[in-house]
Amino acid sequence: MIDLDFTRLWKRLQASDAETKKKNWRSLPARHEVQRFSQEEIWTLQDLAVAEKDQELARYATFSIAAVYAIGGVAGGEKQTEKPAETLADWLFEPFREDARAGNHLSLVLSVCHEHYLRDVQAQVEIARLLPLGQYRHTEFRHVPEKHPDWSGLGQAPGVCFIGRPLMFQNCKLLEHFPKDLRFSIVPPESGKKEDFHCVAQNRPNAGPFRYNTVEEEGAHRHDYAIIQRFTIKFGGRDVVVLVIAGGSSLGTLGAARWISSYGWSRATRDRFARIAGLGTLDRGTRFEALIEVTARVHKPARPWDPKFLEKSLFLNKSRNLLKAPSRVTLGIEKEHLTHVEQVRYLLFDDDEMDFSPKDNAAVVALCMKCFLESRREIPIEDLVSDARVWSIRDCPDRDKAVTFLRDHLQRHSLNITVNAESITLPAGCKIETTLASPAASPRRHAQA
C-alpha cells in the first residue's frame, strides 16, 4: 500500500539510511499515479534531489522526478510547469514559506511601533511585496510596541525577521541567542557619541572593529550602510531561522529591503557562490551576511527616500567576500620583522578579517608571506612547499599533492589566482602588507584538517 502523506515521504527522503531513501525515490511515479503531487511538492522534491550528496541516490532521484513529469498533471488540475527562476528573496525567506516543514506555527516579520508612528514602514512594505499571501500564509507581519512589546508566539516561530536595528526590539529573548561571531552588527558604540551611533560595525576579533559611519552632506545626500543577515539559532530547544534587515539609519534599512528584491540572484549564482565558499550546497543552516552602501538625496521638506545602492560584500559562513577577490592582503604580525609563520596573528582580505583555522587560509598566509619576505610576485611551487618559514608542520601539503591543494585553496576559495604546474603568480593589482598586531590579538591557532 502506498503512503500518500507527503510530510512522511519528505522525511523519509532525508533519512540517514540510503536504502530507505532509494526505496522512497523509486516510489514517486507510482505514488503520483494514485494521487497527483502538487506543483509545490514537485518543486520540493527537485530541491531535495539537488541537495542529495550521494551520486547514486541523486541519479535515482533525477530519474524518478523525470518519470513524474512524464506521467504529467498535478493536484488541482493546473498545468505542470518547471520551477520558476529562484530569487534572493526566495532563498532568504524559504523557511518562512508554507510547506511541509512549517506546520501550523507562524513565522514573524517584526518592526517597531512607537506611540504615534511605525518605524521603517517603507522597508516593511518592500518586504511585504516579496511575500505573497498564497505562498506565505503562515507568515505574520507584526508591529512591536516599543514600550510594551508583545512576544507571544516567538517560541514557536520557525522564522523571525527583524526590520531595523535589533536592539530596538526591547526584551526580545531571541537577541540573546544571536551568534557571537557575526561578521557585522549594528549596536550603540561604547563611546556614546551621537556621531558614532548611526553606523555598521564589522566585527574583527583580532584586528579591532571597523566602522562604516552614516554621513550626511548638508542639504545634499545621505550616505548610509546596511546589513542583510540570515542565520540559524537554538531557541527553546528548536532551530529558529533569523533574518536581520537593518541600516545605520532608516535609509539603510530601506535600501537593504529593496536590494533583496533587485539583486541578480539565480540558482547558478547560488551554486557558484557555494563552490567558492567551499560548500557542497546552500541550505537553511548556511549563514548569509551582506553589506551594502546606500545613498539618497535629502529633501526639505522631507519626502520618501529614493535609495541607490552599491554591493560591498557578501559572505557565506566564513568564506571570503564572494563579490570580489581581495586586492590587498594584510598579515597582522607580533614583531616588526617577520621571520616565521607562527608570528602571524591575523589575516585581512582588504578590511575583512578571515578565520584563521581552515587550511584554505594557511595556504594564503604561506604564499603572501613568501612573496613579502622575498619581494617577488612569482613563486615556484617547489620553493613554496619546501620553505619551513611559511608553514606550520600540520599545514604544509605533501609535495605530490601540492599543485592540487594550492589550486583548490588559492585559485578557487581565496585569492582567485591562476596556479600552474610549476609556479604561482600574484595578480598585478594585489598588494601584500604587514601591520603590527595589538598585544591583545589572539595567539595563532593551528589549522585544522
Secondary structure, DSSP 8 states (H G I E B T S, - for coil): -----HHHHHHHTT-S-HHHHHHHHHTHHHHHHHS---HHHHHHHHHHHHH---HHHHHHHHHHHHHHHHH---TTS----------HHHHHTGGGS-STTTTT--EEEEEEE-SS-BTTHHHHHHHHHHS-TTT-TTEEEEEEESSS---TTGGG-SEEEEES-GGGSTT-GGGGGS-TT-SEE----TT--HHHHSEEEE--TTT--EEEE-EE-TTSEEEEEEEEEEEEEEETTEEEEEEEEEESSHHHHHHHHHHHHHS---HHHHHHHHHHTT-S---TTS-EEEEEEEEEE--SS------EEEEEEEEETT---TTS--SEEEEEESSSS--SGGGEEEEEETTEE--SSBHHHHHHHHHHHHHHHHT-SEEEHHHHHH-TTS--TTT---GGGHHHHHIIIIIIIIS---B-SSEEE--TT-EEEEEE--TTS------B-
